[in-house]
Amino acid sequence: MHRGWYQLAYERDLKQGLNPAWIGEHPLMLVRRGDDIGAYDASCPHRGANLCIGGQLEEDTVVCPFHGYRVALGDQGDGLRVKQYRVLSLGGLVFIRDSDGLDCGFEDYLTELDREHYLVPGFTMELRTRPELVIENAFDNTHFRPVHGIRNEPQFQRRESRAGELGVTGTFVVPASPWQKSAAQGEMVSVPFTATAFSPSLVVSELGGMDPYFMITSALPTEAGCTVRLSLALKPQPGGRPPSQEGARYLLRQATAGLEKDKPIWEHLPADAPFNPVPADQWVLAFRAFADGFAPD
């Protein structure tokens, strides 16, 4: 469990009261009361029972299902209590940060993105691979052409960091699609691309040009691999109207198809796969160095 941000859920999946969640084997509970969502350790400090499985929420405590003791949520009281985590819930996406530091500017970034765009909760995909490989993919510029059919090999440049995040920028040459309405079908278009990692499990990619949009990709560790959640941030239509649902569905279908192309490669990489980097792997190495900074204390 590294430090920094994780996306634990979509708001649509959380019922009122206690909701179990995990980061790898680390049990957590999301407590929903109305529109408010809190995140806490789920292990009872007395004997380790999962408070979310059979526990009862009573005001600011949870009654443990094992021995009936009351466990306070957060730093309240002097008795049994569980750690509270920072929660960021915007546009139907629910994130937690597992430490006081290593925000890397994400909270301000997503708040600003939500202010100027519509956040569109997307889909969930289970993968049998290491979560950092999914996020690293955004920085692997030489894989886009053979795997995803990009017509060029983009040359990435580092973006200036404001708060410790890792960002790169480049250009994709791709055939015009129903989304790129500024070009005729079949023509090639040059699309500016940026990728910004805010933690080893979280990256935001922007496809720019005449019809820009953002993809927010998270990879949450699980016992079997990782849970990928991918969502969109889209500009409003003229007059401030919400973005086209048809357009959002198209982009999510394209994103699903992209992950399906990566999936067989990721899921058949052995844990001890060789890594003999070549000069073109400089941004993969940069991401791995970035991820090392989130190791647990």
C-alpha positions in Angstrom: 0.0 0.0 0.0 1.8 3.1 -1.2 1.2 6.6 0.0 -0.9 9.1 -2.0 -4.2 9.0 -3.8 -6.4 6.0 -4.7 -9.8 5.9 -6.3 -11.8 3.5 -4.1 -15.3 3.7 -5.7 -17.9 5.4 -7.8 -20.4 7.3 -5.6 -23.2 5.4 -7.5 -21.9 2.1 -5.9 -22.1 3.3 -2.3 -25.2 2.7 -0.2 -26.0 4.7 2.9 -24.1 3.5 6.0 -21.1 1.1 5.9 -19.4 0.1 2.6 -16.4 -2.3 2.6 -13.4 -1.5 0.5 -9.9 -2.8 0.2 -6.5 -1.6 -1.1 -4.8 -4.9 -1.8 -5.3 -6.8 1.5 -5.8 -3.6 3.6 -9.5 -3.4 4.7 -11.2 0.0 4.7 -14.7 1.2 5.2 -16.5 4.0 3.4 -19.2 5.5 5.6 -21.9 7.3 3.6 -24.4 9.6 5.4 -26.4 11.5 2.9 -24.0 13.1 0.4 -21.1 13.0 2.9 -18.6 10.2 2.6 -15.9 9.3 5.1 -13.1 6.7 4.8 -11.6 4.8 7.7 -9.6 1.7 8.6 -11.9 -1.2 8.9 -9.9 -3.4 11.3 -11.1 -3.2 14.8 -8.2 -2.2 17.0 -9.3 -4.7 19.7 -9.0 -8.0 17.7 -8.9 -7.1 14.1 -12.5 -7.9 13.0 -13.7 -6.2 9.9 -16.0 -3.5 11.2 -17.7 -3.3 7.8 -18.8 -6.9 7.8 -21.6 -7.2 10.3 -20.8 -4.0 12.2 -23.5 -1.4 13.0 -23.1 2.3 12.5 -24.4 4.3 15.4 -23.8 8.1 15.1 -19.9 8.5 15.1 -19.1 5.0 16.2 -19.3 1.5 14.8 -20.4 -1.4 17.0 -17.9 -4.3 16.3 -19.6 -7.5 15.2 -17.0 -9.6 17.2 -17.3 -8.4 20.8 -19.8 -5.5 20.6 -17.4 -2.8 21.5 -18.0 0.7 20.2 -15.2 2.0 17.9 -15.0 5.7 17.3 -14.5 7.0 13.8 -11.4 9.1 13.6 -9.8 10.9 16.5 -12.8 11.2 18.7 -12.8 10.0 22.2 -10.1 8.2 24.3 -11.2 4.6 23.7 -11.1 2.3 20.7 -10.9 4.3 17.4 -9.9 3.8 13.8 -7.8 6.0 11.5 -9.6 8.4 9.2 -8.4 9.2 5.6 -8.8 12.3 3.5 -11.7 11.8 1.0 -12.2 13.7 -2.3 -15.6 13.1 -3.8 -16.4 15.0 -6.9 -18.6 14.3 -9.9 -19.4 10.8 -8.7 -15.8 9.8 -8.2 -14.5 8.9 -4.7 -10.8 9.1 -3.9 -8.9 8.7 -0.7 -5.4 9.8 0.3 -3.7 7.5 2.8 -1.2 10.0 4.2 -1.0 13.7 5.2 1.5 14.4 2.4 2.0 13.5 -1.2 -1.1 15.2 -2.6 0.9 16.3 -5.6 -1.7 19.0 -6.4 -4.4 16.5 -7.2 -7.1 17.9 -5.0 -6.8 21.4 -6.5 -6.4 19.9 -10.0 -9.6 17.8 -9.9 -11.5 20.6 -8.2 -10.6 23.0 -11.0 -11.3 20.3 -13.6 -14.8 19.8 -12.1 -15.4 23.5 -12.0 -14.9 23.9 -15.8 -15.9 20.5 -17.1 -18.5 17.8 -16.5 -17.0 14.7 -14.7 -18.5 11.6 -16.3 -18.2 8.4 -14.1 -17.1 5.7 -16.5 -16.5 1.9 -16.2 -14.7 -0.6 -14.0 -12.5 -3.4 -15.4 -10.7 -6.2 -13.4 -7.2 -7.0 -14.6 -4.8 -9.7 -13.5 -1.7 -7.4 -13.5 0.2 -5.0 -11.3 -1.6 -1.7 -11.0 1.5 0.4 -11.6 1.8 -1.2 -15.1 -1.6 0.2 -16.0 -0.5 3.8 -15.0 3.0 3.4 -16.4 1.4 2.7 -19.8 0.5 6.4 -20.2 4.3 7.2 -20.2 5.4 4.3 -22.5 5.4 6.3 -25.7 6.8 3.5 -27.9 3.9 1.1 -27.2 1.2 3.4 -28.7 1.9 2.6 -32.3 2.2 -1.2 -32.2 -0.6 -1.7 -29.7 -3.1 1.1 -30.3 -2.5 1.9 -34.0 -1.2 5.5 -33.5 0.4 6.5 -36.8 3.5 8.1 -35.3 5.8 7.3 -32.5 5.2 10.3 -30.2 8.2 12.1 -28.7 7.4 13.1 -25.2 8.7 16.1 -23.3 8.5 16.6 -19.6 6.0 19.1 -18.3 6.9 21.5 -15.5 5.9 20.1 -12.2 3.9 22.4 -9.9 3.4 20.2 -6.8 5.5 17.0 -7.3 3.3 15.4 -10.0 4.9 13.8 -13.1 3.7 15.1 -16.5 4.7 14.6 -20.1 3.4 16.0 -23.4 3.5 14.9 -27.0 1.4 14.6 -30.2 -0.6 11.6 -31.5 -1.3 11.3 -35.3 -4.5 9.4 -35.6 -7.3 8.9 -38.1 -10.3 11.3 -37.7 -13.0 9.8 -35.6 -16.7 10.7 -34.8 -15.3 12.7 -31.9 -12.9 14.8 -34.0 -15.7 16.6 -35.8 -13.2 19.2 -37.1 -11.8 16.7 -39.6 -13.4 14.6 -42.4 -13.7 10.9 -41.8 -10.5 9.2 -43.0 -8.2 12.2 -42.7 -5.3 12.2 -40.3 -5.3 14.6 -37.4 -2.6 15.6 -35.0 -3.9 15.5 -31.4 -1.9 17.0 -28.5 -1.5 14.5 -25.6 -0.6 15.0 -22.0 -0.3 12.5 -19.2 0.0 13.6 -15.5 0.5 11.1 -12.8 -0.5 12.1 -9.3 0.4 8.8 -7.6 1.5 5.3 -8.7 -2.2 4.4 -9.1 -3.6 7.5 -10.7 -3.1 9.3 -14.0 -5.0 12.0 -15.9 -4.6 12.1 -19.7 -5.7 14.9 -21.9 -6.4 14.6 -25.7 -6.4 18.1 -27.0 -7.1 19.9 -30.3 -10.4 21.1 -31.5 -12.4 18.6 -29.4 -10.4 18.1 -26.1 -11.3 15.8 -23.3 -9.7 14.2 -20.3 -9.5 10.6 -19.1 -9.1 9.9 -15.4 -7.6 6.4 -14.9 -7.0 4.7 -11.6 -5.7 1.2 -10.8 -6.6 0.0 -7.4 -4.5 -3.0 -6.0 -6.5 -6.2 -5.4 -5.5 -9.7 -4.3 -5.8 -10.9 -7.9 -4.3 -7.8 -9.6 -6.1 -4.5 -9.9 -9.4 -2.8 -10.4 -9.2 -0.2 -13.1 -11.7 2.7 -13.1 -11.8 5.1 -16.1 -13.8 8.3 -16.2 -14.1 11.4 -18.4 -14.0 15.1 -18.0 -15.8 16.9 -20.9 -16.4 20.5 -21.7 -20.0 21.7 -21.6 -21.9 22.3 -24.9 -22.8 25.8 -26.0 -25.0 27.5 -23.5 -23.5 25.5 -20.6 -25.5 22.4 -21.5 -24.2 19.0 -20.4 -22.0 17.2 -22.9 -23.5 14.8 -25.3 -24.3 11.4 -23.7 -23.7 9.7 -27.1 -20.3 11.3 -27.3 -19.4 10.3 -23.8 -20.5 6.7 -24.5 -18.4 6.7 -27.7 -15.3 7.8 -25.8 -15.8 5.2 -23.0 -16.2 2.5 -25.7 -13.0 3.6 -27.2 -11.2 3.6 -23.9 -12.6 0.1 -23.1 -11.3 -1.1 -26.5 -7.9 0.4 -25.7 -7.6 -1.4 -22.4 -8.7 -4.6 -24.0 -5.7 -4.4 -26.4 -3.3 -3.9 -23.5 -5.0 -6.6 -21.3 -3.5 -9.8 -22.9 0.0 -8.2 -22.8 -0.3 -7.2 -19.1 -1.9 -10.4 -18.0 0.8 -12.6 -19.6 3.8 -10.7 -18.2 5.5 -12.8 -15.6 6.3 -11.3 -12.2 10.0 -11.6 -13.0 9.7 -10.3 -16.6 13.0 -8.9 -17.8 13.5 -5.1 -18.0 16.5 -4.0 -20.1 15.7 -0.4 -20.8 16.7 1.3 -24.0 17.0 5.1 -24.5 13.3 5.3 -25.7 12.2 4.0 -22.2 13.3 7.2 -20.5 9.7 8.1 -19.5 9.0 4.6 -18.2 12.1 5.0 -16.0 10.9 8.5 -15.0 7.5 7.1 -13.9 9.2 4.3 -11.9 11.4 6.8 -10.1 8.3 8.9 -9.4 6.5 5.8 -8.0 9.4 5.0 -5.7 8.8 8.3 -3.9 5.4 6.9 -2.7 6.9 3.9 -0.8 5.5 3.4 2.7 7.5 5.0 5.5 
